[in-house]
């Protein structure tokens, strides 16, 4: 309902191509929202910023970025208001930028001494949203696999809520994800294996880390499909009827914790913290990219590295491809275990769940796995 209201409020019948004021309005509203959120974080850093990230922030650069985003929201909003009959999109971006400016803009001082404690990761949400949007949205618009699929496709707002839900409670989710691996390594020890892998060249360590992670993720991912109770959580991720980068965020919190938490167990036994951090950065980009509405590929690399089309077949509701393509990075892992499906030069016709209705909203989907399945 909220998505429909937003579409009615901001949308119109005018063209949405480049030069019509549509994209400048969208960017104005987006930058205005980021600017407003960033300034609020400066006002309440103890509550709204992640303690793990605070020591690493180059504040002079971040303040310059905030100021640039404010200016961009105003300029793009003005451009949209000039070019477009319906002015609300550009005006919204300008109003958000004005509100951020009136709150002090990028110059808001941080006068308190920041300490450890409960916090909401609004800073992490804003930074990751900006980064992922800048990386993936342009390529989806310029080289889409499905040209008729718009950026604001059905359920886009639901997937933004999922993206938000995994970023705000970053302290809690990080603790729960790390708990199994840290407890096991503290009891069993890992110094010997880490020393052995640590003696290898960095690139060899990184490749081995990706391989170990993908083998673990393959096993976990396959279990999520084949164990009925686990599938009820993972089904949420497969419920999207269209894929793009933000659709990859649609995942039940239990599903997310299981995959990441169990994957980290072999990683922490075998690799140093630096290699694990490098892998986590890599998988964040690669796994998101696999969900994009992005057609181009590199043919000779397809047998060795997963491209979006391979993972799109994992998300199809077409019978021939259900429960196929479980690997995250290397498609040949699926070949080894007999779960490979990759028809030449063809994309799926349909996505989502086959004959498995689930609730439409975030809270309904969150509670769905815990409810009793109705029998017909």
Secondary structure, DSSP 4 states (H G I P E B T S, - for coil): -HHHHHHHHH--SS--STTTTHHHHHHHHHHHHHHHHHHHHHHTHHHHS-HHHHTT--HHHHHHHHHHHHHHHHHHHHHHHHH-S--HHHHHHHHHHHHHHHTTGGG----SPP-SS----HHHHHHHHHHHIIIIIHHHHHS-SSTT--TT-TTHHHHHHHHHHHHHTHHHHHHHHHHHHHHHHHHH--HHHHHHHHTS-HHHHHHHHHHHHHHHHHHHHHHHHHSHHHHHHHTTGGG-SS--GGGGG---HHHHHHHHHHHHHHHHHHS-HHHHHHHHHHHHHHHHHHTS------GGGTTTS--HHHHHHHTB--GGGTT----SS-HHHHHHHT-----TT---S-BS-SS----SSHHHHHHHTTSPPPP-
